[in-house]
Structure formats: C-alpha cells, structure tokens
Amino acid sequence: MKTVFKNRTFYYLLVSYIIALILWNAVLFFYYNRMMALLPISIQTILLILVFNKDKQAKVAIKAWVIIFQIGAFGLIAMGNSITILAKGFHAININLYSFALVEIVLGIVILIFIKKTVSVERPPIEKSEESQS
C-alpha cells in the first residue's frame, strides 16, 4: 500500500512548506541556540521522508502533525494572546505572534481539507504471474 497525492500542486506546496519549516527551525537552532528547535526538525524530517517514500502511513502522519502542531499548538498560542488581551488590554498584545498563530491555524485547516480531498492510500494492482496466465 502507498499514499497517493492526486493533486501535484498540493504535493509540491506541502513539501515546500515542510522544507521551509525545517529551514526556519534550523535557523532557530544554529543562530539563536534554541535547542527546542530540534524537536520540530526531527518530526518534520520524518514527515518529509514518509511523504517522499509515499509510505502508507504518510496520510495519517500528516493529519496528526497538522492537528497537533499546526492547529493545536498555534491555537493555544492564539488563545493565550486572547487571554492576555482580556486581562491586560489590547496594548499588551503581541500582534506579530497573534497574526502568525492565526495564519498557521488557517494553513493547518487548509492542509486538512486538501488531505481529505486529494490524498488516498491505495493498494497497488495485483499482477498475475506468467504461470497462472497459461
């Protein structure tokens, strides 16, 4: 069984997005000495390997990654900023972080929609051996 991406544009955009995230986390790790950047780098690298190999688990892995890290984590960031607004007022908001979190949530939802519509796990066709044909 293998994962099949029926929309090539989505496939290339998804791969490009994951590579961009890996590069961004590498910058955070090497230039800003953020050790925690190694976790997303490793997760995104594994995800990329699954996608490139068209592994049967790629679809499930992408969904889990999107739900946990794109929507869940950035949803918590947005919620934290919303609580800050309620507690301290609009002057205390980090608009860049809030905007970034909202964009990531929207991207996660779009990826989930496209995964559902354009990605499937298919069984390769069974080839008859030459002996059984005669």
Backbone as a chain_set.jsonl record, in Angstrom:
{"seq": "MKTVFKNRTFYYLLVSYIIALILWNAVLFFYYNRMMALLPISIQTILLILVFNKDKQAKVAIKAWVIIFQIGAFGLIAMGNSITILAKGFHAININLYSFALVEIVLGIVILIFIKKTVSVERPPIEKSEESQS", "coords": {"N": [[0.845, -1.182, 0.0], [0.387, 2.281, -0.656], [0.744, 5.833, -0.273], [-1.061, 8.137, -2.16], [-0.834, 11.117, -3.856], [-3.123, 12.994, -5.351], [-3.303, 15.529, -6.351], [-0.925, 17.331, -7.774], [0.039, 19.93, -7.428], [-0.713, 20.562, -4.8], [0.834, 18.629, -3.503], [3.497, 19.5, -4.081], [3.415, 22.041, -2.902], [2.943, 21.351, -0.218], [5.262, 19.836, 0.396], [7.171, 21.856, -0.026], [6.405, 23.662, 1.963], [6.88, 22.161, 4.315], [9.654, 21.81, 4.079], [10.435, 24.501, 4.23], [9.68, 25.032, 6.879], [11.436, 23.305, 8.214], [13.879, 24.511, 7.533], [13.514, 27.026, 8.753], [13.371, 26.271, 11.46], [15.928, 25.218, 11.682], [17.442, 27.529, 11.422], [16.635, 28.796, 13.794], [17.771, 27.008, 15.591], [20.615, 26.944, 14.983], [21.449, 29.683, 14.796], [20.216, 31.059, 16.871], [20.518, 29.439, 19.004], [18.494, 27.746, 20.012], [17.558, 25.023, 21.499], [15.212, 23.57, 21.577], [14.282, 23.624, 19.017], [15.135, 21.394, 17.731], [13.292, 19.344, 18.087], [10.908, 19.936, 16.441], [12.296, 19.908, 13.997], [13.132, 17.234, 13.767], [10.656, 15.879, 13.74], [9.433, 17.008, 11.455], [11.257, 16.239, 9.519], [11.011, 13.439, 9.544], [8.358, 13.295, 8.718], [8.61, 14.363, 6.139], [10.224, 12.398, 4.947], [8.429, 10.228, 4.998], [6.487, 11.227, 3.237], [7.979, 11.551, 0.829], [8.684, 8.876, 0.349], [6.247, 7.862, -0.147], [4.909, 6.423, 1.767], [2.583, 4.239, 3.39], [1.684, 5.23, 5.785], [1.876, 7.951, 5.603], [-0.297, 9.73, 5.106], [-1.798, 9.584, 7.494], [0.165, 10.444, 9.266], [0.616, 13.087, 8.383], [-1.904, 14.208, 8.892], [-2.004, 13.925, 11.722], [0.207, 15.496, 12.469], [-0.606, 18.019, 11.521], [-2.964, 18.455, 13.015], [-2.063, 18.314, 15.701], [0.298, 19.981, 15.871], [0.064, 22.182, 14.078], [-2.605, 23.19, 14.221], [-3.43, 22.699, 16.909], [-1.209, 23.522, 18.639], [-0.672, 26.162, 17.735], [-3.185, 27.141, 18.089], [-3.357, 27.183, 20.865], [-1.455, 29.162, 21.356], [-2.716, 31.394, 20.166], [-4.988, 31.478, 21.767], [-3.815, 32.021, 24.23], [-2.829, 34.591, 23.727], [-5.271, 35.858, 23.371], [-6.345, 35.677, 25.936], [-4.511, 37.281, 27.238], [-5.186, 39.731, 26.097], [-7.742, 40.076, 27.186], [-7.077, 40.217, 29.895], [-5.095, 42.245, 30.175], [-5.57, 44.187, 28.292], [-5.686, 45.65, 24.947], [-3.239, 46.847, 24.371], [-1.261, 45.21, 25.317], [-0.916, 43.121, 23.621], [0.89, 40.875, 21.514], [1.117, 41.472, 18.447], [2.377, 40.43, 16.178], [3.007, 37.74, 16.854], [0.425, 36.813, 17.4], [-0.873, 37.184, 14.915], [0.719, 35.508, 13.317], [0.158, 33.037, 14.517], [-2.578, 32.784, 13.931], [-2.475, 32.651, 11.122], [-1.061, 30.25, 10.801], [-2.909, 28.455, 11.901], [-5.016, 28.674, 10.046], [-3.647, 27.756, 7.752], [-3.184, 25.123, 8.578], [-5.823, 24.131, 8.694], [-6.518, 24.353, 5.975], [-4.655, 22.553, 4.876], [-5.578, 20.163, 6.066], [-8.112, 19.96, 4.827], [-7.356, 19.663, 2.117], [-5.871, 17.304, 2.32], [-7.855, 15.483, 2.982], [-9.426, 15.578, 0.66], [-7.7, 15.089, -1.543], [-5.731, 13.166, -1.094], [-4.961, 9.765, -0.903], [-4.806, 6.379, 0.312], [-3.654, 3.715, -1.364], [-3.882, 0.408, -2.611], [-1.462, -1.338, -4.435], [-1.943, -2.508, -7.823], [-2.622, -5.961, -8.305], [-0.441, -8.078, -9.843], [-0.661, -10.616, -12.228], [1.029, -13.642, -12.271], [3.189, -15.076, -14.78], [2.909, -17.818, -14.97], [0.349, -18.432, -14.019], [-1.237, -17.421, -15.984], [-1.116, -19.099, -18.184]], "CA": [[0.0, 0.0, 0.0], [1.15, 3.514, -0.702], [-0.006, 7.075, -0.262], [-1.109, 8.744, -3.488], [-1.236, 12.52, -3.905], [-3.799, 13.173, -6.637], [-3.111, 16.917, -6.774], [0.521, 17.574, -7.772], [0.301, 21.266, -6.885], [-0.78, 20.435, -3.349], [2.002, 17.848, -3.099], [4.686, 20.352, -4.113], [3.258, 23.094, -1.893], [3.113, 20.729, 1.098], [6.688, 19.533, 0.553], [7.867, 23.144, 0.109], [6.068, 24.203, 3.277], [7.602, 21.388, 5.335], [11.074, 22.163, 3.948], [10.584, 25.859, 4.768], [9.626, 24.929, 8.34], [12.702, 22.699, 8.654], [14.916, 25.541, 7.411], [13.28, 28.033, 9.784], [13.778, 25.701, 12.741], [17.389, 25.112, 11.653], [17.938, 28.88, 11.737], [16.436, 28.995, 15.227], [18.713, 26.165, 16.321], [22.016, 27.301, 14.769], [21.778, 31.09, 15.016], [19.68, 31.556, 18.127], [20.805, 28.421, 20.015], [17.263, 27.226, 20.605], [17.637, 23.565, 21.473], [13.873, 23.021, 21.34], [14.031, 23.568, 17.57], [15.463, 20.056, 17.253], [12.087, 18.515, 18.09], [10.167, 20.073, 15.182], [13.137, 19.491, 12.869], [13.087, 15.774, 13.649], [9.301, 15.488, 13.353], [9.206, 17.419, 10.073], [12.116, 15.41, 8.664], [10.347, 12.134, 9.444], [7.174, 13.515, 7.892], [9.076, 14.535, 4.763], [10.66, 11.077, 4.47], [7.212, 9.458, 4.735], [5.857, 11.77, 2.032], [8.816, 11.212, -0.323], [8.619, 7.432, 0.124], [4.836, 7.521, -0.366], [4.605, 5.415, 2.772], [1.152, 4.127, 3.667], [1.385, 5.996, 6.991], [2.1, 9.381, 5.358], [-1.548, 10.476, 5.252], [-2.108, 9.649, 8.924], [1.2, 11.271, 9.903], [0.353, 14.487, 8.038], [-3.081, 14.632, 9.659], [-1.632, 14.057, 13.134], [1.093, 16.655, 12.574], [-1.397, 19.237, 11.328], [-3.894, 18.643, 14.129], [-1.349, 18.552, 16.965], [1.278, 21.065, 15.866], [-0.367, 23.377, 13.356], [-3.857, 23.729, 14.743], [-3.441, 22.647, 18.368], [-0.185, 24.362, 19.282], [-0.888, 27.575, 17.412], [-4.449, 27.508, 18.721], [-3.038, 27.547, 22.244], [-0.776, 30.47, 21.318], [-3.745, 32.408, 19.901], [-5.836, 31.557, 22.954], [-3.034, 32.728, 25.247], [-2.847, 36.018, 23.39], [-6.623, 36.36, 23.623], [-6.468, 35.838, 27.383], [-3.712, 38.472, 27.568], [-5.993, 40.901, 25.715], [-8.801, 40.23, 28.192], [-6.516, 40.556, 31.209], [-4.273, 43.456, 30.205], [-5.995, 45.139, 27.272], [-5.113, 45.49, 23.611], [-1.862, 47.349, 24.303], [-0.33, 44.157, 25.744], [-0.897, 42.025, 22.643], [1.998, 40.726, 20.58], [0.354, 41.332, 17.205], [3.1, 39.554, 15.248], [2.802, 36.358, 17.283], [-1.001, 36.53, 17.253], [-1.136, 37.063, 13.472], [1.403, 34.304, 12.861], [-0.598, 31.89, 15.018], [-3.818, 32.679, 13.16], [-2.116, 32.19, 9.769], [-0.716, 28.831, 10.917], [-4.153, 27.711, 12.108], [-5.703, 28.635, 8.751], [-2.887, 26.836, 6.899], [-3.461, 23.767, 9.054], [-7.172, 23.755, 8.253], [-6.453, 24.166, 4.525], [-3.943, 21.296, 4.634], [-6.501, 19.076, 6.408], [-9.134, 19.865, 3.784], [-6.746, 19.102, 0.918], [-5.51, 15.915, 2.609], [-9.082, 14.692, 2.911], [-9.958, 15.537, -0.705], [-6.781, 14.751, -2.638], [-4.732, 12.16, -0.742], [-5.553, 8.472, -0.566], [-3.893, 5.248, 0.481], [-4.127, 2.732, -2.331], [-3.178, -0.865, -2.75], [-1.007, -1.482, -5.827], [-2.653, -3.576, -8.517], [-2.006, -7.293, -8.215], [-0.022, -8.557, -11.156], [-0.727, -12.066, -12.368], [2.311, -14.223, -12.706], [3.117, -15.678, -16.11], [2.5, -19.202, -14.834], [-1.093, -18.543, -13.83], [-1.907, -16.992, -17.203], [-1.14, -20.157, -19.183]], "C": [[0.881, 1.232, 0.0], [0.215, 4.711, -0.703], [0.097, 7.717, -1.638], [-1.622, 10.176, -3.356], [-1.819, 12.776, -5.285], [-3.637, 14.584, -7.193], [-1.622, 17.241, -6.652], [0.867, 18.938, -7.168], [0.29, 21.224, -5.366], [0.438, 19.69, -2.818], [3.244, 18.732, -3.027], [4.603, 21.486, -3.084], [3.458, 22.539, -0.483], [4.581, 20.428, 1.376], [7.481, 20.822, 0.752], [7.632, 23.761, 1.484], [6.829, 23.478, 4.387], [9.094, 21.704, 5.283], [11.33, 23.558, 4.507], [10.555, 25.845, 6.297], [10.907, 24.318, 8.903], [13.816, 23.743, 8.615], [14.761, 26.612, 8.489], [13.717, 27.506, 11.158], [15.288, 25.495, 12.814], [18.029, 26.465, 11.958], [17.797, 29.143, 13.23], [17.457, 28.206, 16.048], [20.146, 26.69, 16.203], [22.347, 28.751, 15.122], [21.304, 31.634, 16.355], [19.827, 30.552, 19.266], [19.563, 27.915, 20.742], [17.245, 25.713, 20.445], [16.281, 22.924, 21.175], [13.533, 22.94, 19.851], [14.363, 22.193, 16.998], [14.238, 19.142, 17.198], [11.277, 18.705, 16.804], [10.993, 19.676, 13.958], [13.046, 17.981, 12.682], [11.705, 15.302, 13.207], [9.049, 15.815, 11.882], [10.062, 16.616, 9.097], [11.504, 14.021, 8.48], [9.115, 12.238, 8.542], [7.546, 13.634, 6.418], [9.535, 13.203, 4.164], [9.445, 10.206, 4.142], [6.533, 9.914, 3.448], [6.664, 11.391, 0.792], [8.75, 9.73, -0.668], [7.207, 6.943, -0.192], [4.405, 6.382, 0.559], [3.108, 5.412, 3.075], [0.737, 4.928, 4.906], [1.495, 7.509, 6.794], [0.836, 10.203, 5.585], [-1.9, 10.659, 6.723], [-1.106, 10.558, 9.639], [0.977, 12.753, 9.616], [-0.839, 15.002, 8.831], [-2.733, 14.857, 11.13], [-0.768, 15.292, 13.347], [0.301, 17.951, 12.466], [-2.29, 19.495, 12.541], [-3.151, 19.013, 15.417], [-0.518, 19.833, 16.915], [0.813, 22.323, 15.151], [-1.603, 23.998, 13.998], [-3.827, 23.783, 16.266], [-2.472, 23.606, 19.021], [-0.417, 25.845, 18.996], [-2.24, 28.06, 17.919], [-4.239, 27.904, 20.171], [-2.33, 28.898, 22.323], [-1.795, 31.585, 21.112], [-4.652, 32.585, 21.117], [-5.106, 32.289, 24.083], [-2.982, 34.22, 24.993], [-4.222, 36.625, 23.633], [-6.855, 36.588, 25.114], [-5.684, 37.06, 27.842], [-4.486, 39.743, 27.234], [-7.071, 41.146, 26.764], [-8.253, 40.709, 29.534], [-5.842, 41.923, 31.234], [-4.669, 44.505, 29.182], [-5.233, 44.948, 25.97], [-3.66, 45.954, 23.503], [-0.832, 46.269, 24.642], [-0.184, 43.037, 24.711], [0.377, 42.064, 21.806], [1.357, 40.421, 19.227], [1.053, 40.421, 16.2], [2.88, 38.083, 15.591], [1.345, 35.936, 17.086], [-1.359, 36.311, 15.782], [-0.52, 35.791, 12.914], [0.637, 33.056, 13.284], [-1.885, 31.701, 14.22], [-3.556, 32.189, 11.74], [-1.796, 30.696, 9.798], [-1.954, 27.963, 11.13], [-4.914, 27.579, 10.786], [-4.985, 27.691, 7.79], [-3.133, 25.38, 7.297], [-4.826, 23.28, 8.607], [-7.195, 23.499, 6.752], [-5.752, 22.846, 4.187], [-4.85, 20.107, 4.954], [-7.562, 18.871, 5.333], [-8.553, 19.214, 2.533], [-6.317, 17.648, 1.129], [-6.744, 15.029, 2.445], [-9.552, 14.517, 1.467], [-9.01, 14.946, -1.731], [-5.758, 13.67, -2.318], [-5.447, 10.866, -0.353], [-4.45, 7.437, -0.381], [-4.454, 4.128, -0.39], [-3.244, 1.5, -2.32], [-2.726, -0.978, -4.202], [-1.752, -2.62, -6.512], [-1.881, -4.886, -8.433], [-1.698, -7.77, -9.625], [-0.09, -10.075, -11.166], [0.612, -12.581, -12.852], [2.1, -14.9, -14.057], [2.632, -17.112, -16.053], [0.996, -19.337, -14.727], [-1.866, -18.142, -15.076], [-2.009, -18.119, -18.229], [-2.038, -21.295, -18.845]], "O": [[1.97, 1.238, 0.572], [-0.951, 4.612, -1.086], [1.181, 7.829, -2.211], [-2.702, 10.416, -2.816], [-1.092, 12.776, -6.279], [-3.819, 14.8, -8.391], [-1.115, 17.407, -5.542], [1.875, 19.075, -6.475], [1.174, 21.783, -4.716], [1.01, 20.076, -1.799], [3.962, 18.717, -2.027], [5.608, 21.845, -2.47], [4.078, 23.193, 0.356], [5.088, 20.727, 2.457], [8.366, 20.878, 1.605], [8.548, 24.314, 2.091], [7.361, 24.116, 5.295], [9.732, 21.851, 6.325], [12.333, 23.776, 5.186], [11.321, 26.566, 6.939], [11.405, 24.755, 9.94], [14.605, 23.848, 9.554], [15.749, 27.057, 9.073], [14.359, 28.224, 11.925], [15.87, 25.587, 13.895], [19.034, 26.539, 12.666], [18.722, 29.65, 13.864], [17.944, 28.682, 17.073], [20.822, 26.864, 17.217], [23.407, 29.023, 15.684], [21.907, 32.552, 16.91], [19.323, 30.779, 20.366], [19.593, 27.687, 21.951], [16.947, 25.197, 19.367], [16.221, 21.847, 20.582], [12.585, 22.252, 19.473], [13.922, 21.859, 15.898], [14.164, 18.258, 16.344], [10.981, 17.718, 16.131], [10.443, 19.16, 12.985], [12.898, 17.503, 11.557], [11.605, 14.403, 12.372], [8.51, 14.988, 11.146], [9.637, 16.344, 7.974], [11.487, 13.493, 7.368], [8.871, 11.367, 7.707], [6.874, 13.07, 5.554], [9.26, 12.92, 2.998], [9.434, 9.52, 3.12], [6.061, 9.092, 2.663], [6.085, 10.95, -0.201], [8.759, 9.364, -1.843], [6.996, 5.762, -0.468], [3.638, 5.5, 0.172], [2.452, 6.452, 3.022], [-0.436, 5.267, 5.057], [1.234, 8.27, 7.725], [0.898, 11.269, 6.197], [-2.256, 11.758, 7.15], [-1.482, 11.344, 10.508], [1.133, 13.586, 10.509], [-0.794, 16.103, 9.38], [-3.125, 15.867, 11.715], [-0.984, 16.048, 14.294], [0.521, 18.879, 13.243], [-2.363, 20.62, 13.036], [-3.567, 19.921, 16.137], [-0.615, 20.673, 17.809], [1.141, 23.428, 15.582], [-1.63, 25.195, 14.281], [-4.167, 24.811, 16.853], [-2.863, 24.414, 19.864], [-0.365, 26.677, 19.901], [-2.424, 29.255, 18.154], [-4.862, 28.846, 20.659], [-2.574, 29.682, 23.24], [-1.749, 32.605, 21.799], [-5.037, 33.704, 21.455], [-5.71, 33.081, 24.806], [-3.077, 35.021, 25.922], [-4.329, 37.777, 24.054], [-7.483, 37.57, 25.508], [-6.128, 37.792, 28.727], [-4.45, 40.715, 27.988], [-7.29, 42.282, 27.184], [-8.887, 41.508, 30.223], [-5.995, 42.676, 32.196], [-4.14, 45.616, 29.212], [-4.267, 44.189, 25.899], [-2.93, 45.492, 22.626], [0.341, 46.401, 24.291], [0.596, 42.106, 24.916], [0.873, 43.13, 21.441], [1.09, 39.265, 18.901], [0.387, 39.712, 15.446], [2.599, 37.273, 14.708], [1.075, 34.817, 16.65], [-2.066, 35.361, 15.447], [-1.151, 35.078, 12.134], [0.486, 32.122, 12.497], [-2.24, 30.575, 13.872], [-4.331, 31.395, 11.208], [-2.219, 29.957, 8.909], [-2.035, 26.856, 10.597], [-5.398, 26.498, 10.45], [-5.63, 26.911, 7.09], [-3.274, 24.513, 6.435], [-4.969, 22.132, 8.186], [-7.817, 22.54, 6.297], [-6.205, 22.108, 3.312], [-4.887, 19.142, 4.192], [-7.874, 17.737, 4.972], [-9.171, 18.323, 1.95], [-6.395, 16.845, 0.199], [-6.677, 13.959, 1.842], [-10.02, 13.443, 1.089], [-9.466, 14.352, -2.707], [-4.982, 13.29, -3.196], [-6.406, 10.874, 0.419], [-3.325, 7.602, -0.853], [-5.573, 3.659, -0.184], [-2.043, 1.555, -2.058], [-3.52, -0.74, -5.112], [-2.149, -3.586, -5.86], [-0.651, -4.908, -8.483], [-2.579, -7.852, -10.481], [0.365, -10.736, -10.233], [1.236, -12.001, -13.741], [0.978, -15.249, -14.425], [2.001, -17.582, -16.999], [0.42, -20.268, -15.29], [-3.039, -18.491, -15.209], [-2.909, -18.095, -19.069], [-2.141, -22.25, -19.615]]}, "num_chains": 1, "name": "protein.A"}
